[in-house]
Amino acid sequence: MLSKAISTLKAWFPAPAVHAHCDGPCGVYDPSAARINAEAVLSMTKKIMDLEIPATSDKAAWITYENTLSRYVAIKEEQAQKAKEEILILWTDYFKPVHLDKYPDLHDTFWKAAKLCSACKVEVSLQHAQELMEAVQKIHNMFWATKDRDVSWYTAS
């Protein structure tokens, strides 16, 4: 009896059909988080490379150096992982086959960006950190072009 009543209500008040090209409602995707994370990777890489190695006899300076270095490395690796997660979300959830027509290198772009995140986690490479920023900028441009919007690329530094 209850199922008949529910069927009747569904017939009287049908749910409207909805269509979306992405997994979440439009407006929840944005490459800015990946940019912020990639910028932190670049910043920490520069800071690591700029650290002055103390004299071998200065124990207090070594403790400070190792503490600072470990903090910079931890932040760099954490932010590289977060950038990778943001990139993968855009790649797998936002971009769809229809976008391949306009961006035939879409998969290669995202795959290389994710690989750069991994490289930035396991090494201290200014070149790879800068390449990550360039890859995220390319993703930024592709993303906003799919929405027919011209959103300027900017960095905090």
Buried (B, 14 or more C-beta within 10 A) or exposed (E): EEEEEEEEEEEEEEEEEEEEEBEEEEEEBBBEBBBBBBBBBBBBBBBBEEEEEBEEEEEEBBEEBEEEBEEBBEBBBBBBBBBBBBBBBBBEEBBEEEBEEEBEEBEEBBEBBBBBBEBBBEEBBEEBBBBBBEBBBBBBBBBBBBEEEEBEEEEEE
